[in-house]
Amino acid sequence: MLKFLKTNRFVIILTIILLVSFLIRIWQLGRIGELIFDEVYFVNFARNYLSGISFFDIHPPLGKLLIALPIKFFGDASFTWRIAPAIFGTLLILVGYLTGKEISNRTTGIFVALIMALDGMLLVYSRVGLIDMFLVFFVLLSFYLFLKFAHTKKLVFLILAGIALGLCASIKYVGALTLLSFVFIIIAEKIPLRKNMIKFIIFLGVVPLAIYITFFLFNLSPNRTFFQELLLWHKQSFNYNIYLTDDHPYASKWWSWFLLLRPIWLFFKDIDGRFVGIDGIGNPLAWWSFVAVIPLFIWGAWKGDKNNLIILGSFFIFWFFWAFFKRVLFLYHALPSFTFLVLGTALLLEKLLKIPYGKYYVITYFILLFCLFLFFLPIWLGLPIETNSFYHRIWLRGWI
């Protein structure tokens, strides 16, 4: 028995993490029976697909279609609006483990899974009928698959990476930025471009583009004007995204995201003197770790560490991209870059295990992370809490 536990300890630990994470994500998932925050858009868009009603949305179709599937098969209810993000939010933790393992080893993978499981932003967006969790999942999945191709040179992983890339862009076209993270993998792993150029063009260009265009058949009629209408949709979508300058009480600047200066209250009510709120804010330790992790990774990349270069480059791609936009921005735009911060944090923690007394720093980190998770859980799950308890969780002025 002891031999079995020792041999399979990583599988057992990962299974426990995934099971507990899934149960937390579906626990009282439909308790708030009304549409909250941008569910008023995305859930209604999903309903429109099921009813055959034409509509315009600035994002490609796949995210709304994923929300629509459970509604179609299990009925239109608050639980079914949100179950698809809950499933993908749990699977994200699994992909996080696999990516950490591929970058370093199984210990790093477990650290990635634990940090993701104990983060509030990933938890909150796994429990609402929005499309951001789908985006984050496919960003990391495509990244993992291309990294797997780089390490094994097996064509199947390149093909799967291209498919995941197409699915990623079909949720939000910002997902196509994942292709740039592949560039850092190509550089760091010294993949010969000339030898692989035709395969890259086919599987990272043609295949994702075909997948992306195909999903628009749910929006546009498949006739001779299809491509004309597709171009018009993109023109309207780009114009909306670029020139969306309307103010919003929960708007935040791109540079402030990892400082957690302005989270989003997706839901808030005073019910009989007790506050019920869902706060889209991350675990402070996980997000504020960027203050130490990013400088260390910049130094590591400068010294030639290929993993540091890959993770750092991918982090900055999804973060700095937003610096060029004047449109209103929100903390949830940081979710893809946060996943790469988690990879970086886990990698550094694993390295700490190799130095004297390093394991005590790692243990302390995860104890604090877990304590903060329990502390903020009521305002991540929307549990009724007393006024004093609520304000104890408001650490910065911008948090309310």
C-alpha positions in Angstrom: 0.0 0.0 0.0 2.8 2.4 0.9 4.6 1.6 -2.3 1.4 2.3 -4.3 0.9 5.7 -2.5 4.6 6.7 -3.1 4.5 5.7 -6.7 1.2 7.4 -7.5 1.3 10.3 -5.0 1.3 13.0 -7.7 -1.8 11.4 -9.4 -3.5 11.1 -6.0 -2.7 14.8 -5.0 -3.8 16.0 -8.5 -7.0 14.0 -8.3 -7.9 15.5 -4.9 -7.1 19.0 -6.1 -9.3 18.6 -9.2 -12.2 17.0 -7.3 -12.3 19.6 -4.5 -11.9 22.4 -7.0 -14.8 21.1 -9.1 -17.0 20.6 -6.0 -16.3 24.2 -5.0 -17.1 25.5 -8.5 -20.5 23.7 -8.7 -21.5 24.2 -5.0 -24.8 26.3 -5.0 -23.8 27.3 -8.6 -27.4 28.4 -9.4 -28.2 29.9 -6.0 -28.3 33.4 -7.5 -31.1 33.0 -9.9 -30.7 36.3 -11.8 -28.3 37.3 -14.5 -25.2 38.9 -13.0 -22.8 41.4 -14.5 -22.1 40.5 -18.2 -24.3 37.4 -18.0 -27.0 39.8 -19.3 -25.1 39.7 -22.6 -23.6 36.3 -22.9 -26.4 34.2 -21.5 -28.9 36.0 -23.7 -26.6 35.6 -26.7 -26.5 31.9 -26.0 -30.3 31.9 -25.9 -30.4 33.7 -29.2 -28.4 31.0 -30.8 -30.8 28.4 -29.5 -33.8 30.4 -30.7 -32.4 31.3 -34.1 -32.5 35.0 -33.4 -29.9 37.2 -35.2 -27.8 39.5 -33.1 -24.4 41.3 -33.1 -21.7 40.7 -30.5 -18.1 41.9 -30.6 -16.7 38.5 -29.9 -16.6 35.4 -32.1 -19.2 32.7 -31.6 -17.6 29.8 -29.7 -17.8 31.1 -26.1 -21.6 31.7 -26.4 -22.1 28.3 -28.1 -20.4 26.6 -25.1 -22.7 28.4 -22.7 -25.7 27.4 -25.0 -24.9 23.7 -25.0 -26.0 22.9 -21.4 -29.0 25.2 -21.7 -30.1 23.2 -24.8 -29.7 19.8 -23.2 -30.6 20.5 -19.5 -32.9 23.5 -19.7 -32.6 27.2 -19.2 -31.7 27.8 -15.5 -29.0 29.6 -13.6 -27.1 26.4 -13.0 -26.9 25.5 -16.7 -25.8 29.1 -17.6 -22.7 28.5 -15.5 -21.9 24.8 -15.6 -19.7 25.0 -18.8 -17.3 27.7 -17.2 -17.2 25.5 -14.1 -16.1 22.5 -16.1 -13.5 24.4 -18.1 -12.3 26.2 -14.9 -11.6 22.8 -13.4 -9.9 21.4 -16.6 -7.7 24.5 -16.6 -6.1 23.3 -13.4 -5.4 20.0 -15.1 -3.8 21.7 -18.1 -1.9 23.9 -15.6 -0.5 20.7 -14.0 0.5 19.3 -17.4 2.2 22.5 -18.5 4.1 22.8 -15.3 5.2 19.2 -15.6 6.3 19.8 -19.2 8.3 22.9 -18.3 10.0 21.3 -15.4 8.7 18.3 -13.5 5.6 16.9 -11.6 6.3 18.9 -8.5 6.1 22.2 -10.5 2.9 20.9 -12.1 1.4 20.3 -8.6 2.4 23.8 -7.5 0.7 25.2 -10.6 -2.4 23.3 -9.9 -2.5 24.4 -6.3 -2.0 28.1 -7.0 -4.7 27.9 -9.7 -7.1 26.1 -7.3 -6.6 28.6 -4.6 -7.0 31.7 -6.7 -10.2 33.8 -6.5 -10.3 35.3 -10.0 -10.1 31.8 -11.5 -12.7 30.6 -9.1 -15.2 33.5 -9.6 -14.9 33.3 -13.4 -15.5 29.6 -13.3 -18.8 30.2 -11.5 -20.4 32.8 -13.9 -21.9 32.5 -17.4 -19.1 34.5 -19.0 -16.6 33.4 -21.7 -13.3 34.4 -20.1 -12.7 31.0 -18.6 -13.0 29.3 -22.0 -10.4 31.8 -23.4 -7.9 31.1 -20.6 -8.3 27.4 -20.9 -7.6 27.3 -24.6 -4.8 29.8 -24.4 -3.0 27.5 -21.9 -3.9 24.3 -23.7 -2.5 25.6 -27.1 0.6 26.8 -25.3 1.0 23.4 -23.6 0.5 21.4 -26.8 3.0 23.5 -28.8 5.5 23.1 -25.9 4.9 19.4 -26.1 5.6 19.5 -29.8 8.8 21.4 -29.2 10.0 18.8 -26.7 8.9 15.6 -28.6 8.9 16.8 -32.3 5.7 14.7 -32.7 3.4 16.1 -35.4 0.3 15.2 -33.5 1.0 17.8 -30.9 1.6 20.5 -33.5 -1.8 19.6 -35.1 -3.5 19.7 -31.7 -1.8 23.0 -30.9 -3.2 24.5 -34.1 -6.7 23.2 -33.4 -6.6 24.6 -29.8 -5.3 27.9 -31.2 -8.3 28.1 -33.6 -10.7 27.4 -30.7 -8.9 30.0 -28.6 -9.3 32.7 -31.2 -12.9 31.6 -31.8 -13.8 32.7 -28.3 -12.0 36.1 -28.3 -9.8 37.0 -31.1 -7.2 38.3 -28.6 -6.6 34.5 -28.1 -4.7 34.6 -31.4 -1.9 36.3 -29.5 -1.0 32.8 -28.3 0.7 32.3 -31.6 3.3 34.9 -30.5 4.0 32.8 -27.4 5.0 30.0 -29.8 7.7 32.3 -31.2 9.4 32.4 -27.8 9.2 28.6 -27.6 10.7 28.4 -31.1 13.6 30.7 -30.1 14.2 29.1 -26.7 14.0 25.5 -28.0 15.9 26.3 -31.2 13.3 24.8 -33.5 14.6 25.1 -37.1 12.1 27.4 -38.9 13.2 26.4 -42.4 12.6 22.7 -41.7 9.2 23.3 -40.2 7.9 26.2 -42.1 5.4 24.3 -44.3 4.0 22.5 -41.3 3.7 25.8 -39.3 1.9 27.5 -42.2 -0.6 24.6 -42.5 -1.2 23.7 -38.8 -0.6 27.1 -37.1 -2.0 29.2 -40.0 -4.5 27.5 -42.3 -6.1 25.1 -39.7 -6.7 27.7 -37.0 -8.1 30.1 -39.5 -10.4 27.5 -41.0 -11.7 26.6 -37.5 -12.2 30.3 -36.7 -14.1 31.1 -39.9 -16.2 27.9 -39.6 -17.8 29.0 -36.3 -19.1 32.2 -38.0 -21.5 29.9 -39.9 -23.6 30.1 -36.7 -23.8 33.9 -37.2 -23.8 34.4 -41.0 -25.6 32.7 -43.9 -23.4 30.3 -45.9 -24.0 31.9 -49.2 -21.9 33.9 -51.7 -22.0 37.0 -49.5 -20.6 35.1 -46.5 -17.0 36.5 -46.7 -18.3 40.0 -47.4 -20.4 39.8 -44.2 -17.6 38.3 -42.3 -15.3 41.2 -43.2 -18.1 43.7 -42.2 -18.5 41.9 -38.9 -14.8 42.2 -38.1 -14.7 45.9 -39.1 -17.6 46.6 -36.8 -16.1 44.5 -34.0 -12.7 46.1 -34.3 -14.1 49.6 -34.3 -16.2 48.9 -31.2 -13.2 47.4 -29.3 -10.8 50.2 -30.3 -13.1 53.1 -29.7 -15.0 51.9 -26.6 -14.2 54.9 -24.4 -17.3 54.9 -22.2 -16.4 55.1 -18.5 -17.2 52.3 -16.1 -17.1 52.3 -12.2 -15.0 49.1 -12.3 -12.6 50.1 -15.1 -8.9 49.7 -14.4 -5.6 50.6 -16.1 -3.6 47.7 -17.5 -0.5 48.5 -15.4 -2.6 48.2 -12.2 -3.9 44.7 -12.7 -1.3 42.7 -10.8 -1.5 45.2 -8.0 -5.2 44.4 -7.6 -6.1 48.1 -7.3 -9.6 47.8 -8.9 -11.5 44.5 -8.9 -15.0 44.0 -10.2 -18.0 43.4 -8.1 -20.0 41.1 -10.3 -22.9 41.0 -7.8 -23.7 42.9 -4.7 -26.8 43.1 -2.5 -27.7 44.1 1.1 -30.1 41.4 2.3 -31.5 42.0 5.7 -28.4 43.8 6.9 -26.0 41.1 5.6 -23.9 41.7 2.5 -24.0 39.2 -0.4 -21.4 39.9 -3.0 -19.3 38.3 -5.7 -15.9 40.0 -6.0 -13.8 39.4 -9.1 -10.5 39.7 -7.3 -7.6 37.3 -7.2 -5.8 35.8 -4.2 -3.6 38.7 -3.2 -0.5 36.5 -2.6 -0.8 34.8 -6.0 -1.2 38.1 -7.8 1.2 40.3 -5.8 3.9 37.6 -6.3 4.5 39.3 -9.6 6.5 42.0 -7.8 9.2 39.3 -7.1 8.6 36.8 -9.8 8.8 39.0 -12.9 12.1 40.7 -12.0 13.6 37.3 -11.2 12.4 36.0 -14.5 13.8 39.0 -16.4 17.2 38.3 -14.8 16.9 34.6 -15.6 16.0 35.3 -19.2 18.9 37.7 -19.5 21.2 34.9 -18.2 19.9 32.6 -20.9 17.4 30.4 -19.0 15.0 29.2 -21.7 12.1 28.5 -19.4 12.3 32.0 -18.0 12.3 33.4 -21.6 9.3 31.4 -22.6 7.2 32.2 -19.6 8.2 35.8 -19.4 7.6 36.4 -23.1 4.2 34.8 -22.9 3.3 36.9 -19.8 4.2 40.2 -21.4 2.5 39.3 -24.7 -0.9 39.1 -23.0 -0.2 42.0 -20.6 1.5 44.7 -22.7 -0.9 44.1 -25.5 -3.5 46.2 -23.6 -1.1 49.1 -23.1 -1.8 50.2 -26.7 -5.6 50.5 -26.2 -7.4 53.6 -25.0 -10.6 51.7 -24.6 -12.1 50.9 -21.2 -10.3 47.9 -19.6 -11.0 45.6 -16.7 -9.1 43.3 -14.4 -10.4 40.2 -16.2 -8.3 41.1 -19.2 -5.3 40.1 -17.1 -6.4 36.4 -16.8 -4.4 35.0 -19.6 -1.2 36.7 -18.5 -1.9 35.6 -14.9 -1.8 31.9 -15.9 1.8 32.5 -17.1 2.6 34.3 -13.8 1.4 31.2 -12.0 3.7 29.0 -14.1 6.6 31.3 -13.2 5.7 31.3 -9.5 5.5 27.5 -9.4 8.8 27.1 -11.2 10.6 29.4 -8.7 9.0 27.6 -5.7 10.2 24.3 -7.1 13.7 25.7 -7.3 13.4 26.9 -3.7 13.1 23.2 -2.7 16.7 22.7 -3.8 18.3 25.2 -1.4 18.8 24.9 2.3 15.6 25.6 4.3 13.9 26.3 1.0 11.1 23.9 1.7 10.1 26.0 4.7 9.6 29.1 2.4 7.5 26.9 0.0 5.4 25.5 2.9 4.9 29.1 4.3 3.8 30.3 0.8 1.1 27.7 0.4 -0.1 28.0 4.0 -0.6 31.7 3.4 -2.2 31.1 0.1 -4.6 28.7 1.6 -5.5 30.9 4.5 -6.2 33.8 2.2 -8.3 31.5 0.1 -10.5 30.7 3.1 -10.5 34.3 4.2 -11.8 35.7 0.9 -14.0 32.7 0.0 -17.3 34.3 1.2 -16.9 37.2 -1.3 -15.9 34.9 -4.1 -18.8 32.6 -3.6 -21.4 35.2 -2.7 -22.0 34.0 0.8 -24.0 36.2 3.2 -21.7 37.9 5.7 -22.0 40.5 8.4 -21.0 44.1 7.8 -17.9 44.0 9.9 -16.7 40.8 8.3 -17.3 42.3 4.9 -15.2 45.4 5.6 -12.4 43.3 7.1 -11.9 42.0 3.5 -11.7 45.4 1.9 -8.0 46.1 2.2 -7.7 48.9 -0.3 -9.9 51.9 -1.1 -10.4 50.7 -4.7 -11.8 47.4 -3.5 -15.3 48.8 -3.0 
